[in-house]
Amino acid sequence: MNQSTLAQYLKKCREKVGYSQTQVSSKLGYTSPQFISNWERGLSHPPVKSLSKIAKLYKIKGPELKEVFIKSYMKEVEQGLRQQMKSLN
């Protein structure tokens, strides 16, 4: 599976502030760093309600994170729809 733009962005931002996945999961109230790992591998997305907390934690602008989130999510939706529509030919 290819990493999404969001996955790469989140990992880069986390590493830039020097936090481990365990530290981030703890600061966001998660019980396991697996949540953060899954985001960074593109297996899942952070909940929309967590984006403001993530932006503060990673010291990035909220609108920037939201834009990356939207673009990445829309790309995945488009790819999924195109895959499903292949059978219509």
Buried (B, 14 or more C-beta within 10 A) or exposed (E): EEBBBBBBBBBEBBEEEEBEBEBBBBEBEBEEBEBBBBBBEBEEBBEEEBBEBBBEBBEBEEEEBBEBBEBBBEEBEEEEEEEEEEEEE
